[in-house]
Amino acid sequence: MLSCKRDQDIHTPTSILNETKPQASGLTIRNFEFLTSNPETDLELLKVVNCIVVRVFWRDIQPNENGPIERNNMIDSALNYIRQKNNTYPSMNLNIKVRVLCGVASPDWVKEKCGSFILITDLADHATSPQDSLMPKFWQPKFISAYSSLQKKLASIYDTVPEITEIVNGGTGALYAESFIRFAGNAGITKQNSINYINAGWSADKDLAAIKNSIDVMKVWKNTRVSMAFNEFIQIEQPPNVYRESAPTKTMIDYFISTMGKQAVLGNNGLRDDNAQGGDDWIPGGLMYEISEYMKNKHIDQGIPIYYQTATIDKLSNLMNTLNKGLEKGAGCIELPGPPSVFTKYLTLETLKAYDGKIEAQAAFR
């Protein structure tokens, strides 16, 4: 297993590593901000749920065109946090998974370079300017070029930092670093979003080519695991003819594995139990059931690691059943719903510890 020697200067990468870092493993806190907003988080809990996801907006870490990565960012803050905790409590072994949110969270200069169109996403609830509803045309070469430059700069800083075990590829996502999510559909706001995609020049071929290009971009990471969320592919035709497919997703899973090799981590950000809201999609006959079983077979046949993020707690009917489903599907990492104050209402520390051990046992450490 990789030795994680600490380096207190986050501005200077650690010595070059000669092997792939471990998968971000076990039970995971899905947002570092949950900890900063509650500094009294139980230390014993952090010894169990010791992987933390750091979510950053692209616009915040690279606000200037082709500029450097802004330092003292959320990633750096998280590194300072976990190093302080790990040094004080050596058995804690906290580590980080980085998730960069693109899409409507891309910098204004990216939207201006490649063009944009109005897309209403969940970010609209927190919009601070009209720009928050502008989606860049991610299929344009200028977008992929900008995303490639971003990843090169991030990798040059963080690839050799041992505590950062995993980086997410979500370059083509609408918001949540989920490459296939489009917020497009046949009714309400999603209907208008679908029309806006079509009017902006979107096509399925352009979309799939962009997803492939975003995967190629991630090869600049040499030591860090690269994870990716796989959902149904959305075929956007004039409403009411927007529909979902699994075949293009399976093709992209194969391409991701062949491109990233042992660094690849397959995943999805909407794990739920059978009786949850949207649970029908996760039982036989559902598209996410089909996709998740395809990933599971890659895990069994090729040893490809898997992660899941649960759906939010309001969509689940039973958290334990959801974790059991993740285990059954081969997950080596499961991101828990909400902050600790939420999931500890449903699971005791001893229960969390038991699940963490079972999930870590399925993780890929090399």
N, C-alpha and C positions, 0 to 999 in steps of 0.2 A: 504494500500500500504506500502511496505517496506520503513522504514526510512533509509536514507543514511547518517549517521553520518560520517564525514570526519576523517581520521586518517593520519596525515602527515608523519608518519614513515612507508614507504612501506615495510620495512624489517620485521615489526612486524604485523601479521594479526590482524584485528579488533576483537572485542569480537564475540563469536560464535553466529550465526544467527539462529533463530528458524523457519524461513519460507523461501520458495523459492524466490529468487530475481525476480524482474520484467523481462520480456522479453526485450532484446535490441529492442527499438521501434522507430517508426517514420522514417523519412528520415535519412540516415546514410552516412557518409564519409567512403569509402571502404578501405582506407589505411592511417594510421597515418602519414606516410612519406610525404603525400601530404601537410600536415600542416607544418611539420618541414622544408620543402623546400620552403615554402611561409609563413613566420611568420607574414605577414601583412594581413592574412585572416580576412575578415570583422567580427567584434565581433557580430554584429547583425545577421549575417548568422549562427554563432556558437550557438546562442540562439535558432535557429530554427532547424538546422541540428546538433543535440547535441549528437548523438551517433557516435563513431569513432571505426573503425576496426583496430586492431593492428595485422599485419602479421609478424610472425617470422619464420625463418628456424630452424628446429630441430637441425641441425649441429651447429648453432650459440649459442643456449641456453644450449646444453649439448654436448660439443665437446669431453669430455673424457668418456671412457667406464664406464657405471653405475655411472658416477660422479654426483655431485650436479648441480642444475640449476645455470648457470652463472648469477650473479646479475648485476645490472646496465645495464640490457638488454633493448630491445625496449619496453617491457611491463612496466618496471619500469619507463622508460623515459616518456611514455604516461601517467602513473599515476601522475608523477610529473607535467606534462603539464596541465592535466585537473584539478588537485587540485589547482594549482596556479590560473587558470582561474575561477574555481568555487568559490574560496575564494574571489577573487577580484570582481566577478560579480555573486552574489548568485543566480540570476534568470537563469543562464546559464545551470546548472544541466547536465554537460557533463558526459557521461559514456562510457564504453569500452566493445567491443566484441573482444575476442582473437581467432586468427586463426593460428594454427601451421602447417606449410607446411612440409610434410614428403616426401615419395617417393625419387626422385633423390636429394632432399634437406635434406635427412637423413644424420647423421654423418657417417664418413668413418668406424668407429668401428662397427656400425650396419650392414653396407654392408659386412664387412669382416666376421662377426659372422654368418650371415644367407645366405650369398652368394648373388651375384648380376649378372645382365646382362645389356647389352647396350640398352638404351631406349632414343630416341631423343624426347625431349619435348621443350616447349618454353624457358626453362632455358638455352638451348644450345646457345641462342642469347646473354646470359650474362655469359657464361662459363668462369671460371677462371682456371680450371684444367680438365683433362680427367675424374675425379671422378664425375663431374657434369652431366655426361651422364650415370652413373651407377644407375640402379634401384634395390633396395633390393628385395629379394624374400619375399614379405610381407606375403605370406601364410605360411611361416615357423614358427614353434612354437617359435624359438629364436627371431624372429622379434616381435611377439605379446608380448613376455615377456619383451623385451626392451621398447616397446611402453607403456605397463602397468606401468613399473617403471617410465617412463617419466611423465605419467599422475598423478601418486601418488605424485611425487615430486612437480609438478605444483600445484596440489590441496592443498598440505600442506602449500603452500605459499599464494595462491591467492583465495581459495574458500571462505574465510571469508572476503575478501575485497569487500565492497558493491558497489564500482564503477565498478567492473568487473561483468557485468550482465550475460555474456554468453561466453561459451567456445565451439569451433567447434570440432567435431570428424571428422577428415579426414585422419586417420592413414593409410588406405589402398589406398589412392589416389596416382597418379603418380607425382603430384606436387602441385596443387592448393587447397589442403584440400577438394577435391571433391572425395568421396570414390569410385565412380563408373567410374571415368574418367581413361582411359587406354592408350590413344594416339595410339590406334590400329585400323587398317583398311585394306583395300584391294588394296591400290595404294600408290606409292611413299614411303616416309619415314614411313608412318603408316603400309604399307605392311611389310617392314623389321622389324618394331617393333612387329608385330603379329608373325612373324616367330621366333623372339627372345624370346617372351613369351613362345611359344610352346617348343622350345629347352631348356628353363630354367626349364620346368616341370610344367608350369601353367596348371590348369584345372578349369572348371567352379565350380565344387564342392569345390575345395580348396579356390577359390576366395570368394565364398559365405560364407564359414565357417570362413574365415579371417574377412570378414565384420562383421559377428555376434560377433566374438571375440573382435573386436575393439569397438563394442557397449558395450559389457559387461565390458570392461576396464573402461569406463566412469562413472561407478557407484561409483567410488571414490569421485566424485564431489557430495556433499550433498546439497549445498545451491545455486549453480550456474546453470542457464539454460544450457542445452547441445543441440546444434543445429547440423544439418547434412544435406548436400546437396545430393539430390536424382536425379539421371539421369538414362537413359536407361542402362540396363545391357548389356555388350558386350560379346557375345559368340565368342571366338577366336578359329576358326578352320583354317586349312591351307588355306591361301588366294587362290582364291577369295571367301572363305566361312566364312568371318567374318560378323556377323550381330547383330542387336540390338533387345532387348526384354524388355517388360514392366512388365511381370508377376513376375520375380524374384525381381524387385525393389519394387513392391507392398508388396511382402512377407516381405522384409526387413523393409519397413515402419511400418508394423504391429509389427514386432519384436522390432523395436526401441521404439515404443510407449509402448508396454507391458513391456519392460525392464526399460525405463527411466521414465515412468509415467508422472507426472505433470511437470517434468523438460524438457521433449522433445519439441524441436522446429523443425518443418519440413521446408525444404527449397530447393532452387536451385539457381545456380549462373549464369544463362543465360537467364533471363527474356527478352523478346523482343516483339515488336508489330507485327501485322500480316504481314506487308509489309517489315519487316526487313530481313536482311540476315539470312537465316535459319528459317524464320517466319512460313514456312509451317509446321514445326514440332509442332507449338503451336496452330494450328487450328484443328477443328474436323478431325479425321483421323490420326493425328500425335501422335507419342509416348509421347512427352512431354506434349501435351494436355491431353492425357489419364492419365499420372502420376500426373500432376498438378490438374486435376479434382479429382483424388483419394485423394490427400492431402486436397483439399478444403472440401471434404465431411468429412474427419476426423476432420477438424476445425469446421464444422457446427454441426456434430453429437456428438463429444467428447470434443470440446473446445480446441483442440490441436493448439497451435500458429504456425504461418507460417511466414517465411521471404523469400525475394527474393533479389538477386543481379542482376542488369540489365546487359545485354551484354555491351561490350564497345561501345562508342558513334558512332564509324565508322560502326558498324553493325546494328545500329538502323535507322529506317526511321523517327520516331517521338517520342521524349522523353515523351511528355505528354500522348500519346496513350499507351506507355509502362507502365507508372505509373498507368494509368487507368486500364490496364489489371491486374497489381499487386493488385490493390484495389479490383477488381472484383473477384480475386482468394483468397481473404481473408487475404492478407498480413498485418501483424502488424509491419513490418519493411521492408524497401526497401533501398538497398545500391545503391547509385547514381553512374553514370559512370564518372570515372576520377576525377581529383582534382576540387575544387570549380571554378577555372578559366575556366574549361570546361563546367560544367553543368549550371553555371550562364549565359552563352551565350544564353541558350535556355529558362531559367525560371527566372522570376523576384523574388525578395525576398518575395513579397506578394503572388505570386503563390506557391512558396516553402512552405510558412507558411500554406497556405490552404491545400496543399497535406499532410503536416506533421500532421496536426490536424486530417484529415480523417484516415490516416494510424495508428496513435497512438490510435484512437478510436477502432481499431480492434485488438490491442495488448492485450496480457494476462499479467495482473499485479500481478497475484498470481499463 
